[in-house]
């Protein structure tokens, strides 16, 4: 029996290590896809159609040792807990339960500290809520600038807890972003905002599209390279 969409199964490496693989069916996928979910410490096998689930399982089984090595090299999780550290706008930030009132606040002197006073059991959710609001503010400002540069309009901006992409744009102008971009250096967030805003002119990755991105962010190649290199570290935040 093969798992159904959303279910998980265990595969074993040659050394006997157990690797968890989650099955997903995505009609938009054009082929079998295997990706890593570093935060959950598991792999995801994507099939374009339910009939292709057996092929997706076989695809993952053939690569189980590669999956194991990649997960072993993945950055350690950075959970939101008092005393913990994580990157905020590209700089180290410490988390603290102390502070006045009941609202999370960021202090920058003598060090960066995000204070989220309140009940310890809801500390992580307060930190995540603060970061999502900060991401929304930073991304909205960036999109507004880039939309003005390109002469386009945007219908709506949202931030989500996405794992497979940093941003997306629909044909009707709805832009969506990963809130974890607020953990990256500001110029990286700015590049992703430029990338998705440029899709308002070109819903592809043609030379014309990249020319629009370059209008907004001439150094986009350097920022894209940073994101590809350090993306797993961002996904580890809050894990």
C-alpha positions in Angstrom: 0.0 0.0 0.0 1.3 3.4 -0.9 0.6 6.5 1.2 -2.0 9.1 0.1 -1.5 12.8 -0.4 -0.3 14.4 2.8 0.7 11.1 4.4 4.3 10.2 5.5 6.3 7.1 5.2 9.7 5.9 6.4 12.5 4.9 4.1 15.8 3.4 5.3 19.3 4.3 4.1 22.0 1.6 3.4 23.2 2.3 6.9 19.8 1.6 8.4 18.9 5.2 9.2 15.2 5.9 9.0 14.3 8.9 6.8 10.8 10.4 6.8 9.3 11.3 3.4 6.0 13.2 3.1 3.9 12.7 0.0 2.3 15.7 -1.7 0.2 15.9 -4.9 0.5 19.2 -6.8 -1.3 19.4 -10.1 0.9 22.4 -11.0 4.0 20.3 -10.9 5.2 19.2 -14.3 7.3 16.3 -13.1 8.3 14.4 -10.0 10.0 16.7 -7.5 12.0 15.8 -4.4 12.7 18.6 -2.0 13.9 18.9 1.6 12.0 20.3 4.6 14.8 21.2 6.9 12.6 22.5 9.6 10.7 19.2 9.8 13.8 17.2 9.1 12.1 15.3 6.4 11.9 15.0 2.6 8.9 15.9 0.4 8.1 13.8 -2.7 5.8 15.8 -5.0 3.7 14.0 -7.7 1.7 15.9 -10.3 -1.2 13.4 -10.0 -2.3 10.8 -7.4 -1.6 8.0 -9.9 2.1 9.0 -9.8 2.4 8.6 -6.1 4.1 5.2 -6.5 6.6 6.7 -8.9 7.2 9.6 -6.4 7.9 7.0 -3.6 10.3 5.1 -5.8 12.0 8.4 -6.8 12.6 9.2 -3.1 13.8 5.7 -2.3 16.4 5.9 -5.0 17.8 9.0 -3.4 17.4 8.2 0.3 21.1 8.3 1.0 21.4 11.7 -0.7 18.4 12.9 1.4 20.2 11.7 4.6 23.4 13.5 3.8 21.6 16.7 3.0 19.5 16.7 6.2 22.6 16.0 8.2 24.2 19.1 6.7 21.1 21.3 7.3 21.4 24.1 9.8 20.3 23.4 13.4 16.8 24.7 14.3 16.6 28.1 16.0 13.5 27.9 18.1 11.9 31.0 19.6 12.8 30.7 23.3 14.1 33.1 25.9 17.9 33.4 25.6 17.9 32.1 22.1 19.4 33.9 19.1 18.3 34.4 15.5 19.1 36.7 12.6 16.9 39.8 12.3 17.4 41.9 9.1 20.8 40.2 8.7 22.1 41.0 12.2 22.2 38.7 15.4 19.3 39.2 17.8 18.8 37.8 21.2 15.3 36.8 22.5 14.2 37.8 26.0 11.1 37.3 28.1 11.8 40.4 30.1 10.5 43.8 29.4 7.7 46.3 30.3 4.1 45.8 29.3 2.7 43.0 27.2 3.9 44.1 23.7 7.0 42.7 22.0 9.6 45.4 21.4 13.0 45.5 19.7 15.9 47.2 21.5 19.1 47.9 19.6 21.4 49.2 22.3 23.8 48.0 23.7 22.8 44.9 21.7 19.9 43.8 19.6 17.2 42.2 21.8 13.7 41.3 21.0 11.7 41.4 24.2 8.4 39.6 24.3 7.1 39.8 27.9 4.2 37.6 28.9 3.3 34.0 29.6 6.3 31.7 28.9 4.1 29.1 27.1 3.1 31.6 24.4 6.5 33.3 24.0 7.2 31.7 20.6 3.8 32.8 19.2 4.4 36.4 20.4 7.8 36.5 18.7 6.4 35.1 15.5 3.6 37.6 15.5 6.1 40.5 15.9 8.3 39.2 13.1 5.3 38.7 10.7 4.3 42.3 11.3 7.8 43.5 10.8 8.1 41.5 7.6 4.8 42.9 6.3 6.0 46.5 7.0 9.4 46.0 5.3 8.0 44.1 2.3 5.1 46.6 1.8 7.6 49.5 1.7 9.8 47.7 -0.8 6.9 46.7 -3.1 5.6 50.2 -3.1 8.9 51.6 -4.2 9.4 49.0 -6.9 5.8 49.3 -8.2 6.4 53.0 -8.6 9.6 52.4 -10.5 8.0 49.9 -12.9 4.7 51.8 -13.2 2.5 48.8 -12.0 -0.2 48.3 -9.4 -0.4 45.6 -6.8 -3.8 44.3 -5.6 -2.7 42.8 -2.3 0.3 41.8 -0.2 0.4 39.0 2.3 3.1 37.2 4.3 2.9 33.5 4.9 4.8 30.6 6.5 5.9 29.2 3.1 8.6 26.6 2.7 9.0 26.0 -1.1 9.3 29.6 -2.3 10.2 33.1 -1.0 7.5 34.9 -2.9 4.8 34.5 -5.5 2.6 36.7 -7.8 -0.8 36.0 -9.3 -2.0 37.3 -12.6 -4.5 39.6 -10.8 -1.7 41.3 -8.8 -1.7 39.5 -5.4 1.8 39.2 -4.0 2.7 36.7 -1.3 6.0 36.5 0.6 7.7 34.3 3.3 7.8 36.2 6.6 11.3 34.8 7.2 12.6 37.3 4.7 12.7 39.8 7.6 15.6 37.6 9.0 17.7 38.2 5.9 19.8 41.3 5.1 17.4 44.1 3.9 18.9 44.1 0.4 17.9 40.4 0.1 14.3 41.2 1.1 14.4 44.1 -1.3 15.5 41.8 -4.2 12.6 39.3 -3.6 10.2 42.2 -3.4 11.6 43.5 -6.7 11.4 40.0 -8.2 7.7 39.5 -7.4 6.8 43.1 -8.4 8.4 42.6 -11.8 6.1 39.7 -12.4 3.3 42.3 -12.8 4.9 43.0 -16.1 6.2 39.5 -17.1 4.8 36.3 -15.7 7.9 34.4 -16.6 11.7 34.5 -16.2 12.6 35.8 -19.6 15.4 38.3 -20.3 12.7 41.0 -20.3 11.6 40.0 -16.8 15.2 40.2 -15.4 15.6 43.6 -17.1 12.7 44.8 -15.0 14.2 43.4 -11.9 17.5 45.1 -12.7 15.7 48.4 -12.9 14.7 48.0 -9.2 17.7 46.1 -8.0 20.8 46.3 -10.2 22.7 43.9 -7.9 20.0 41.2 -8.0 22.4 38.4 -8.9 24.4 38.9 -5.8 21.2 38.9 -3.6 19.8 35.9 -5.3 23.1 34.1 -4.7 23.0 35.0 -1.0 19.5 33.6 -0.7 20.3 30.4 -2.4 23.3 29.9 -0.2 21.7 31.0 3.1 18.1 30.1 2.5 18.2 26.9 4.7 19.5 29.1 7.6 16.4 31.3 7.3 14.1 28.3 7.2 15.7 27.1 10.5 14.5 30.3 12.3 11.6 29.4 14.6 12.0 25.7 14.0 
